[in-house]
Amino acid sequence: MADSPSANREARANAFLALADQHLDASYRLAHAILRERAEAEDATHDAFVTAWRKWDSLRDRALFEHWFDRILVNTCRNRLKSMSRRRIGETTAAPPLTAADPYGQVHQRDALWPAIARLTPDQRIVVSLRFYRDFSIDEIAVRVGVRPGTVKSRLHRALRDLRASLGEAESMRSDW
Amino acid sequence: MTQRDLEQRLRSAIRGGVDPGAPPWLQARIQAIPDTIPTAHRGASHPWLSLASSRAVSVAVVSAIVVALSVGLGLLAWRNLGTAPPTPPSPATWTGPVRADAGGMPVLSQSRDAETGWADGRDAAIPWADITAVRGSFQGQSHWGIELAGWPPRAEGLDPDQTVIEYGVVLDTNRDRVPDYEFGINNDAREAGEFRVWVTDLAAEHTNERVGPPNGFPVDFSYPDEQDPDGQIQPSMQLWFNPGTRPIGPPEEVLPSDQWQFYVWATVTEGGEVVAWDYAPDFGWLTATSP
């Protein structure tokens, strides 16, 4: 019978799974771009989908799934970044793995940038990732992070200032060598 | 280096090394979520009843319900009828997070599989002090989720000298119904938008606190500010202990965390006076295991 509880449950599950399947790869890539570690990105993506399923009934308009889920994913990544940063106090954050296809110059630039990116606060790192991985506008980032556009601008401005300062230090050290 | 150069280098750095897609095993795990995780059904029915009708029903849940009924709470039936549970309401006056009547409160069972946790009635004067559900989970990190009837104003827009919003948990770590630890979060910090987080060992009368960033110690949190701004999800306060920060002690003082008993509170203070508050449960300790 179409309206039976089990049929309703199945319909809900199917709707969720169809959207999850559609958005899984992009969500995982975003988590990987933010967190940089494969295992952390896998866990964050899984946890975000678990949260999304738990909250499934609160999503009133499924056309808004992407925005709604991005917020959950970004919040999950933020919490993981906070935990990661505490675990690594005193450790050097590794640069992302190099790939054979990378021209030498790009690898060199990444090597210089990643320690600087790793020093950003979780909030700064998230807005930087959303801006430069997904090319989101300030307003689009604000919606996903759950803060006002002015706050996004401020975090981005501070992040770029800090990155520039870190890069300046690194490059002046290199020129000293 | 120009701004444009910096932005190009950032794009290259952030896009480099990102996997093209999720691994197949992750896809399989996500496909299994509806079969293994119950969702948060809201409304008149009690979450435990929703769970009992889900595919994830287990003997443990049924046992928890039987135990709850056997101690005379009658909670499930009352909730299913849409009426208040037969526990006394929150006290008429606010006497602080640590309740003087804690020793006489019943221990209420929360199934560790129940995703929605303990439902609490709408009984506070201000929505963001009104706790609608609480759930403790103790698999891995000890974590508490406190769901609220409304979104609190953003902390960065509050003057902490005038308005303080506070959420917290009281723990009984050895199941003797005597509060052992209190921890919580409020916006009573140096700057608007920052938070004060603390853990108090009530026996030792020692408080470990942090005001402002870096966050995460002694208690980590996710404040509603960091969640959904437009109401697509239920506002909630999340608190948890990171590895190495949970209370520890000899077994007679600190049992494994899944045996702890707890209750949570929320308050709004205006001009030094508590104007709205809520406990959840209204009168009782919650436990993730059988009382």
Interface residues (C-beta under 8 A of the other chain):
Chain A: P5 R9 R12 A13 F16 L17 A20 D21 L24 D25 S27 Y28 R29 H32 A33 R36 R38 A41 E42 T45 H46 F49 V50 W53 R54 K55 W56 D57 S58 L59 R60 L64 W68 R71 I72 N75 R78 N79 K82 S83 S85 R86 R87 P96 P97 L98 T99 D102 Q106 Q109 R110 L113 W114 I117 T121 V128 S129 F132 Y133 V143 G146 V147 T151 L160 L163 R164 L167
Chain B: M1 Q3 L6 E7 R9 L10 R11 S12 A13 I14 R15 G16 G17 V18 D19 P20 G21 A22 P23 L26 Q27 R29 I30 Q31 I33 P34 D35 I37 P38 T39 A40 H41 R42 S53 S54 R55 E115 E156 P213 P214 N215 G216 F217 D220 S222 D225 E226 Q227 D228 P229 D230 Q232 I233 Q234 N242 P243
